[in-house]
Amino acid sequence: MANLRDFRTRINGVKNTRKITSAMKMVAAAKLRKAQKRAEDAQPYSARLNEILARAKSAVTRKDLQKIPLLVGHKAVESYLVIVVSAERGLCGAFNQNLLKSVATYINQRSLDGKKVQIVCIGRKGYLALKKLHDNQIISYYPLEETFQPIQKIMRGIIKSFDEQHYDEAHVFYNKFENAMKQTPERLRLIPYDIPEAVERNVREEPTKEYLKHQRDFGGWHEFEPNAAKVMEELIPAQIATTLYRIVLEVAAGEQAARMTAMDGASRNAKELIDDLTLTYNRMRQEAITSEVTEIVSAAQAI
């Protein structure tokens, strides 16, 4: 009977665990909807800034472009800044592990090439993992916050370090939010900033009738004051901060999606374990009852 008590205790423990994982799944699903909406709402602003930058770039001479370091970079690339945007909490499957594998591979490859690598961590889980392997290369850590002001402050410091030539390129690693079931580790070069080729191609394409009419009636579609180069110098830092903010929102949404999936899997596994334990418990209980009945019958026959 002691074994039966142990089984009852274990079954009750697994049932309690299933209640927790089911509750965490529902909480993650509710947070996912909000996080996904914030990430989607950030897309149009970033896309519009890219379009303005592309139009300004088309109006800037090659000589003036070379005077914008955030766009063309430094002459030689000898040092890298790696920005790792990870989850703030665990219990989200392999969400952080897959990202950190790609980060470790990249850092090790740059180190083998003789390049200097510095790390900025956004998100607690990535910081704790990288601290064990690359503690001397981590220069700063920030919690994952879904507001623009902290991101803007972070980017000001990163851009200042670039201007002071503490590093030559900045790459951000994050989990791209494909959908609720899939988040893929991604690397994006943040500094020098690359205007998406598709946006530049659209700007170079033949103008629409609306554009031609406006150009004829008002003498032009876009005017840059004081000039296009100055506008780019002001907008590129804003776009870099906006891009990082969009990435942070994607990671926040991906974290909740990964946690929802992980907790759903844990709940299903708990149910299967409960079924197996219950079946074993019933068998043991039946065997115990049968044994007792046999003993009673044998005793009665003996009497």
TIKOLBA-182843 format. One line per 4 residues: number of its first residue (from 1); their letters; for each residue x, y, z of C-alpha. Coordinates in steps of 0.1 Angstrom, whole numbers, padded with zeros to 4 digits, always signed. Example, Ala and Ser with C-alpha at 12.3 -4.5 7.8 and 13.67 -1.06 7.14 Angstrom:
REM residues 2
1	AS	+0123 -0045 +0078 | +0137 -0011 +0071
END
This chain:
REM residues 303
1	MANL	+0000 +0000 +0000 | +0030 +0023 +0005 | +0037 +0021 -0032 | +0001 +0030 -0040
5	RDFR	+0005 +0061 -0018 | +0036 +0071 -0036 | +0018 +0068 -0069 | -0011 +0089 -0057
9	TRIN	+0013 +0116 -0045 | +0031 +0116 -0078 | -0001 +0117 -0098 | -0013 +0147 -0077
13	GVKN	+0020 +0164 -0082 | +0019 +0160 -0120 | -0017 +0173 -0120 | -0007 +0204 -0101
17	TRKI	+0022 +0209 -0125 | -0002 +0206 -0154 | -0025 +0233 -0139 | +0005 +0257 -0137
21	TSAM	+0017 +0250 -0173 | -0019 +0255 -0186 | -0022 +0288 -0167 | +0012 +0299 -0181
25	KMVA	+0001 +0290 -0216 | -0030 +0312 -0213 | -0011 +0341 -0198 | +0015 +0338 -0226
29	AAKL	-0012 +0337 -0253 | -0028 +0369 -0239 | +0006 +0387 -0237 | +0014 +0375 -0272
33	RKAQ	-0016 +0392 -0288 | -0005 +0426 -0272 | +0032 +0421 -0281 | +0024 +0411 -0316
37	KRAE	+0002 +0442 -0321 | +0030 +0465 -0308 | +0055 +0449 -0332 | +0031 +0452 -0362
41	DAQP	+0023 +0489 -0353 | +0061 +0497 -0354 | +0065 +0485 -0390 | +0049 +0514 -0409
45	YSAR	+0070 +0541 -0392 | +0102 +0522 -0398 | +0092 +0515 -0435 | +0084 +0552 -0440
49	LNEI	+0117 +0563 -0426 | +0135 +0539 -0449 | +0117 +0554 -0479 | +0126 +0590 -0469
53	LARA	+0162 +0579 -0464 | +0163 +0562 -0499 | +0149 +0594 -0515 | +0174 +0616 -0497
57	KSAV	+0202 +0592 -0507 | +0192 +0595 -0544 | +0196 +0633 -0541 | +0231 +0631 -0524
61	TRKD	+0263 +0630 -0544 | +0288 +0602 -0539 | +0313 +0626 -0524 | +0288 +0638 -0498
65	LQKI	+0278 +0602 -0489 | +0313 +0595 -0479 | +0310 +0621 -0452 | +0282 +0601 -0434
69	PLLV	+0300 +0575 -0414 | +0268 +0558 -0401 | +0260 +0550 -0438 | +0294 +0541 -0452
73	GHKA	+0313 +0530 -0421 | +0350 +0532 -0414 | +0377 +0524 -0439 | +0389 +0493 -0422
77	VESY	+0369 +0468 -0402 | +0390 +0456 -0373 | +0365 +0455 -0344 | +0329 +0445 -0340
81	LVIV	+0301 +0453 -0316 | +0277 +0424 -0311 | +0242 +0434 -0298 | +0224 +0403 -0284
85	VSAE	+0186 +0408 -0279 | +0173 +0378 -0259 | +0144 +0370 -0237 | +0141 +0384 -0202
89	RGLC	+0128 +0351 -0187 | +0131 +0314 -0193 | +0106 +0286 -0197 | +0103 +0293 -0234
93	GAFN	+0118 +0262 -0250 | +0149 +0265 -0271 | +0142 +0302 -0278 | +0173 +0315 -0261
97	QNLL	+0195 +0285 -0268 | +0192 +0286 -0306 | +0200 +0323 -0306 | +0231 +0319 -0283
101	KSVA	+0245 +0292 -0305 | +0245 +0315 -0335 | +0260 +0343 -0314 | +0288 +0320 -0300
105	TYIN	+0296 +0308 -0335 | +0299 +0343 -0349 | +0320 +0356 -0319 | +0344 +0326 -0322
109	QRSL	+0348 +0331 -0359 | +0356 +0368 -0356 | +0381 +0360 -0328 | +0398 +0334 -0350
113	DGKK	+0401 +0361 -0377 | +0420 +0382 -0352 | +0392 +0408 -0348 | +0382 +0425 -0316
117	VQIV	+0346 +0417 -0304 | +0326 +0436 -0278 | +0292 +0426 -0266 | +0261 +0445 -0255
121	CIGR	+0233 +0424 -0240 | +0197 +0433 -0240 | +0177 +0407 -0221 | +0186 +0389 -0190
125	KGYL	+0189 +0353 -0203 | +0214 +0361 -0230 | +0235 +0381 -0205 | +0236 +0353 -0180
129	ALKK	+0246 +0328 -0206 | +0273 +0349 -0223 | +0287 +0361 -0190 | +0300 +0325 -0184
133	LHDN	+0318 +0324 -0217 | +0327 +0360 -0227 | +0326 +0380 -0195 | +0356 +0401 -0204
137	QIIS	+0340 +0411 -0237 | +0306 +0423 -0223 | +0306 +0460 -0220 | +0270 +0466 -0209
141	YYPL	+0237 +0449 -0201 | +0202 +0462 -0203 | +0169 +0446 -0194 | +0144 +0439 -0222
145	EETF	+0120 +0469 -0221 | +0092 +0474 -0246 | +0093 +0512 -0246 | +0112 +0534 -0270
149	QPIQ	+0130 +0558 -0245 | +0154 +0531 -0231 | +0162 +0519 -0266 | +0169 +0554 -0277
153	KIMR	+0192 +0559 -0248 | +0211 +0527 -0256 | +0215 +0536 -0292 | +0229 +0571 -0284
157	GIIK	+0256 +0554 -0264 | +0263 +0529 -0292 | +0265 +0556 -0319 | +0287 +0577 -0297
161	SFDE	+0311 +0547 -0293 | +0311 +0543 -0331 | +0319 +0580 -0337 | +0348 +0576 -0312
165	QHYD	+0359 +0546 -0333 | +0357 +0521 -0304 | +0343 +0496 -0330 | +0338 +0496 -0368
169	EAHV	+0306 +0476 -0373 | +0277 +0468 -0351 | +0256 +0436 -0357 | +0224 +0427 -0338
173	FYNK	+0214 +0391 -0331 | +0178 +0383 -0323 | +0150 +0358 -0329 | +0129 +0369 -0359
177	FENA	+0092 +0365 -0353 | +0080 +0344 -0383 | +0047 +0334 -0367 | +0034 +0320 -0333
181	MKQT	+0050 +0287 -0340 | +0083 +0297 -0355 | +0111 +0321 -0344 | +0143 +0321 -0363
185	PERL	+0178 +0334 -0351 | +0187 +0363 -0373 | +0217 +0386 -0377 | +0214 +0422 -0390
189	RLIP	+0241 +0448 -0395 | +0229 +0479 -0377 | +0260 +0501 -0382 | +0268 +0512 -0408
193	YDIP	+0231 +0512 -0417 | +0219 +0495 -0449 | +0188 +0509 -0465 | +0169 +0479 -0478
197	EAVE	+0176 +0473 -0515 | +0139 +0468 -0523 | +0132 +0503 -0510 | +0160 +0519 -0530
201	RNVR	+0149 +0500 -0561 | +0113 +0513 -0557 | +0126 +0549 -0554 | +0147 +0544 -0586
205	EEPT	+0117 +0531 -0606 | +0097 +0552 -0630 | +0076 +0578 -0612 | +0038 +0573 -0611
209	KEYL	+0013 +0596 -0629 | +0005 +0612 -0595 | +0042 +0620 -0590 | +0045 +0635 -0625
213	KHQR	+0014 +0657 -0620 | +0027 +0669 -0587 | +0061 +0676 -0602 | +0045 +0696 -0630
217	DFGG	+0021 +0716 -0608 | +0044 +0723 -0578 | +0079 +0719 -0592 | +0089 +0687 -0573
221	WHEF	+0078 +0659 -0550 | +0104 +0661 -0523 | +0125 +0691 -0510 | +0152 +0687 -0484
225	EPNA	+0162 +0716 -0462 | +0189 +0726 -0457 | +0200 +0697 -0480 | +0196 +0660 -0484
229	AKVM	+0229 +0651 -0468 | +0220 +0670 -0436 | +0186 +0653 -0435 | +0203 +0619 -0438
233	EELI	+0227 +0627 -0409 | +0197 +0635 -0387 | +0175 +0607 -0397 | +0199 +0577 -0398
237	PAQI	+0204 +0577 -0359 | +0166 +0579 -0355 | +0162 +0550 -0379 | +0188 +0529 -0362
241	ATTL	+0171 +0534 -0329 | +0137 +0526 -0345 | +0151 +0494 -0360 | +0165 +0483 -0327
245	YRIV	+0131 +0491 -0311 | +0113 +0471 -0337 | +0137 +0442 -0330 | +0131 +0444 -0293
249	LEVA	+0093 +0442 -0299 | +0098 +0412 -0322 | +0118 +0394 -0295 | +0092 +0402 -0269
253	AGEQ	+0065 +0388 -0291 | +0086 +0358 -0300 | +0094 +0351 -0263 | +0057 +0349 -0255
257	AARM	+0050 +0327 -0286 | +0078 +0303 -0276 | +0066 +0302 -0240 | +0030 +0295 -0252
261	TAMD	+0042 +0266 -0274 | +0065 +0252 -0247 | +0038 +0253 -0220 | +0013 +0237 -0244
265	GASR	+0038 +0209 -0250 | +0045 +0206 -0213 | +0007 +0204 -0206 | +0003 +0176 -0232
269	NAKE	+0032 +0157 -0218 | +0018 +0160 -0183 | -0015 +0146 -0194 | +0002 +0116 -0210
273	LIDD	+0023 +0111 -0179 | -0009 +0113 -0157 | -0026 +0087 -0179 | +0004 +0063 -0177
277	LTLT	+0007 +0067 -0139 | -0030 +0063 -0134 | -0030 +0031 -0155 | -0001 +0017 -0135
281	YNRM	-0017 +0028 -0102 | -0050 +0010 -0112 | -0031 -0022 -0121 | -0013 -0022 -0088
285	RQEA	-0045 -0015 -0069 | -0063 -0043 -0087 | -0034 -0067 -0080 | -0035 -0057 -0043
289	ITSE	-0073 -0063 -0041 | -0070 -0096 -0059 | -0042 -0107 -0035 | -0063 -0098 -0005
293	VTEI	-0094 -0116 -0018 | -0072 -0147 -0025 | -0058 -0146 +0010 | -0093 -0144 +0025
297	VSAA	-0107 -0172 +0004 | -0076 -0194 +0012 | -0081 -0187 +0049 | -0118 -0195 +0048
301	QAI	-0111 -0228 +0030 | -0085 -0237 +0056 | -0109 -0231 +0085
END
